[in-house]
Amino acid sequence: GFSYSAVTNTRDGDDDPTQRRSIQGSLRQFIQNANALSGGQSSVFRVPGPTVFQPLSELPAISDTFTVIDVTRQAGY
């Protein structure tokens, strides 16, 4: 299935730099999806092991005050 709220990896950028998009399942893609959808969104982290994100550039600002990025929802936190 597909989820707009699942964060499934720590990578950033895109596998195809000729396209303007982000890696599906990335934190950046979650923020872009949350900003594109109306109402607040809540992240669901499914990243195995220690979660360390190293964005390649500044992440976009979150445009909805009710959007939540909560890594404590990761299994085994």
N, C-alpha and C positions, 0 to 999 in steps of 0.2 A: 504494500500500500504506500501511499504518499501522505506526508503530513507537513503542513506549513510551519509547525511549531517544534519539530524534532531537530535537535542539534546532535549529530551523530559522529562528527569528527572535528579535529582541531586545526585542520588545514585551512588556508586562506587563499584567495586568488581564484584562478580558473585553470583547468587543464588545457583550454584552448584560448590563448591570449588574443586571438583575432575577434572573439565574441565579447560583448558587454554583458557579462553575467557573473555569478559567483558559484563556487562549488556547492552543490546541493548538500544539505546537512551541516553547513558551516554556520558559525555564529553570525557572520556577516549576512548570510542568506536569510537567517531567521529575522534579523533586524529589518532587512529589506522587505521581507514578506509581511512583518508586523506593520510596517509603515504603509504598505499598499492596501491592507485590509482595514475596514472600519472597526472601531472599538478596540479595547485593549486585548492583547494577546499574551499568552503565558508559555514560556519555553518548557520543553521537556528534554532533558539531557540524557543521551544514550551513548556516552563516550566511555569506552573501557579504560580502566586504570586511572592514574592521576590525570586530572584535567588541567592542561596548561595551554593557553591560547597565545599565539604570537602573530598578531595581524601584520600583514605586509604594508598596510597603510592605516590611517585613522579610520575607525569604524564610523558608520553614519550615525547621526543623532537619532534617538528614538522620538518619534513625533507624537505619540499618544501617552499621556501621563499614566494610563492604567496598564500599560504593557509591562510585563514582569520577566526579568531574566533571573532565574533562581536555580543555581547549580545544586542546591541541596536536594532537588528532586531527582538527582542521579542515583541510580541503584548502588548501594554499597557506600554512600556518602558517610 
